[in-house]
Amino acid sequence: MYIEQQQTRKVFGSDSTMGLFVALYLILLAFFIVLTSVSQQSAMRASDAMESVNTVFKDDGDARNGSDAEAVQSAASDPVLIEIERAFTSAFDIQGQFAVAGGNIYQVQMPAAFLFEPGSFRVREAVHPTLNELLDVLISAPNGQRQELALMFGRGAGSVDREITRTQEIAIRRAGSFARYMEAGGFSNFSAGFSDINTDQIMLVFRNASFRSGR
């Protein structure tokens, strides 16, 4: 005990109050070092996530570019896409668009509130029957066909920043929620990204990648 007291005096001096203050200061300093480290790692992870989202469907997001009339007509006669169009028309009374970008495509744009609860990341329960119908169509497609789905969130006229904004964070978390719903229904060929549509809009892009333009 005497030796320990002597060592304590050498480090902190004879005043025990000063020793306690220094000890608490070192603990506080260590806390801030850990906090700063965690914050930096979170920022790096957020930046990596944003960069990953930006690369999804790159140079392939706008299905309308380069689509000739004959190819679009072929997409419009795709049995799977016809069923998807029917489901959207009956559920939302929204007219989508057929196009070609590396396969037969049907894309439909709608307000984000149609699919997600306002102020929430969750998919609206009211659209579960429609999504389940879409899942049945996608999963029951003929063997050998590769059906894909991309959920595109609106970014407005500007570019997507590397640092995540609150709006972009909501979009990413909504994409995760939607992906989990689709995977739970047995469909995993899902991607998400951003498109130059209004920030309150989303676009669903269904692609039958088995049919390539020019084949």
C-alpha positions in Angstrom: 0.0 0.0 0.0 2.8 2.4 0.9 4.6 1.7 -2.4 1.4 2.4 -4.3 0.9 5.7 -2.5 4.5 6.7 -3.3 4.0 5.9 -7.0 0.7 7.9 -7.0 2.5 10.9 -5.5 5.2 10.7 -8.2 2.6 10.8 -10.9 0.0 13.2 -9.5 1.7 15.0 -6.7 0.6 15.0 -3.1 -2.8 16.5 -3.9 -5.3 13.6 -4.5 -7.9 16.1 -6.0 -5.5 16.9 -8.8 -4.9 13.3 -9.5 -8.6 12.6 -9.7 -9.0 15.6 -12.1 -6.2 14.3 -14.4 -7.7 10.8 -14.4 -11.1 12.1 -15.3 -9.6 14.3 -18.0 -7.8 11.4 -19.6 -11.0 9.3 -19.6 -12.9 12.2 -21.2 -10.1 12.6 -23.8 -10.2 8.9 -24.6 -14.0 9.2 -25.0 -13.7 12.0 -27.6 -11.0 10.1 -29.5 -13.3 7.1 -29.8 -16.3 9.3 -30.7 -14.3 11.0 -33.4 -13.0 7.7 -34.8 -16.6 6.3 -35.0 -17.9 9.5 -36.7 -15.2 9.4 -39.3 -15.9 5.7 -40.0 -19.6 6.4 -40.3 -18.9 9.2 -42.8 -16.7 6.9 -44.8 -19.4 4.2 -44.9 -22.0 6.7 -45.9 -19.8 8.0 -48.7 -19.2 4.5 -49.9 -22.9 3.7 -49.9 -23.6 6.8 -51.8 -21.0 6.0 -54.4 -22.4 2.5 -54.8 -25.9 3.8 -55.3 -24.7 6.3 -57.9 -23.2 3.4 -60.0 -26.3 1.4 -60.2 -27.9 1.4 -63.6 -25.2 3.9 -64.8 -25.6 4.7 -68.5 -28.7 2.4 -68.5 -31.2 4.3 -66.4 -33.0 6.2 -69.1 -34.6 3.4 -71.1 -36.1 5.7 -73.6 -32.8 6.7 -75.3 -31.9 4.8 -78.4 -35.2 2.9 -78.6 -36.5 2.5 -82.2 -40.2 1.9 -82.9 -39.8 -1.8 -83.8 -37.8 -2.6 -80.7 -40.3 -0.7 -78.5 -43.2 -2.7 -80.2 -41.4 -5.9 -79.3 -41.2 -4.8 -75.6 -44.8 -3.8 -75.6 -45.7 -7.4 -76.7 -43.7 -9.0 -74.0 -46.1 -11.2 -72.0 -44.5 -10.6 -68.6 -44.3 -6.8 -69.1 -48.0 -6.8 -70.3 -49.0 -8.4 -67.0 -46.9 -5.9 -65.1 -48.5 -3.0 -67.0 -52.0 -4.4 -66.2 -51.2 -4.6 -62.5 -50.1 -1.0 -62.4 -53.0 0.3 -64.4 -55.6 -1.4 -62.3 -53.9 -0.5 -59.0 -52.8 3.1 -59.6 -54.4 4.1 -62.9 -50.9 5.1 -64.1 -49.8 4.7 -67.6 -46.2 3.4 -67.9 -43.9 3.3 -70.9 -42.3 0.5 -72.9 -38.7 0.9 -74.1 -35.5 -1.0 -74.7 -32.2 -0.7 -73.0 -30.4 -4.0 -73.0 -33.7 -5.9 -72.9 -37.4 -5.4 -73.0 -38.4 -2.7 -70.5 -41.5 -1.4 -68.9 -41.0 1.7 -66.7 -43.6 3.6 -64.6 -43.2 6.8 -62.6 -45.3 7.8 -59.6 -45.2 9.9 -56.5 -43.1 8.2 -53.8 -46.1 8.5 -51.4 -47.9 5.9 -53.6 -45.4 3.2 -52.5 -44.1 4.4 -49.1 -45.8 5.6 -46.0 -45.3 9.4 -45.7 -42.3 10.2 -43.4 -41.6 6.4 -43.1 -39.2 3.9 -44.7 -41.9 1.2 -44.8 -43.8 0.0 -47.9 -47.4 0.9 -47.6 -49.6 -2.0 -46.5 -52.2 -0.9 -49.0 -49.9 -1.8 -51.9 -48.9 -5.2 -50.6 -51.5 -7.0 -52.8 -50.2 -5.2 -55.9 -46.6 -6.0 -55.1 -47.5 -9.6 -54.4 -49.2 -9.8 -57.8 -46.0 -8.3 -59.4 -43.9 -10.9 -57.6 -46.1 -13.7 -58.9 -45.6 -12.4 -62.4 -41.9 -12.0 -62.1 -41.3 -15.3 -60.4 -43.5 -17.3 -62.8 -41.8 -16.0 -65.9 -40.7 -18.7 -68.4 -37.5 -20.5 -67.6 -34.5 -18.9 -69.2 -35.8 -15.4 -68.8 -33.9 -13.0 -66.5 -36.3 -10.6 -65.0 -34.8 -7.5 -63.2 -36.3 -4.6 -61.3 -34.7 -1.2 -60.5 -36.2 1.3 -58.1 -35.1 4.8 -59.1 -35.5 7.7 -56.7 -35.7 11.3 -57.8 -32.7 13.5 -57.3 -34.0 16.6 -59.1 -31.9 18.6 -61.6 -28.7 18.4 -59.6 -26.2 15.6 -59.2 -26.1 13.2 -56.3 -23.5 14.4 -53.7 -21.0 12.0 -52.2 -22.0 13.2 -48.7 -25.4 11.8 -47.9 -28.2 14.3 -47.4 -31.3 13.5 -45.3 -33.4 13.0 -48.5 -30.8 10.6 -49.9 -30.6 8.7 -46.7 -34.4 8.2 -46.7 -34.2 7.0 -50.3 -31.5 4.5 -49.5 -33.3 3.2 -46.4 -36.6 2.9 -48.4 -34.7 1.0 -51.1 -33.5 -1.4 -48.4 -37.0 -1.8 -47.1 -38.4 -2.5 -50.6 -35.5 -4.9 -51.4 -36.3 -6.9 -48.2 -40.0 -7.1 -49.2 -39.1 -8.4 -52.7 -36.6 -10.9 -51.3 -39.1 -12.2 -48.8 -41.4 -12.8 -51.8 -38.7 -14.8 -53.6 -37.3 -12.2 -56.0 -33.7 -11.0 -55.6 -32.8 -9.4 -59.0 -33.3 -5.9 -57.5 -31.3 -2.7 -57.8 -31.7 0.9 -56.7 -30.4 4.2 -57.8 -31.1 7.9 -58.6 -32.7 9.4 -61.7 -33.1 13.0 -62.8 -36.8 13.1 -61.8 -38.4 15.2 -59.1 -37.3 14.4 -55.6 -40.9 13.4 -54.6 -41.1 10.9 -57.4 -39.9 7.3 -57.9 -39.6 5.2 -61.0 -39.9 1.4 -61.2 -38.0 -0.1 -64.2 -38.9 -3.7 -65.0 -36.5 -5.4 -67.5 -36.6 -8.7 -69.2 -32.8 -8.9 -69.8 -33.2 -12.1 -71.8 -34.3 -10.1 -74.9 -31.6 -7.8 -76.2 -32.2 -5.1 -78.8 -30.9 -6.1 -82.2 -31.3 -9.9 -81.6 
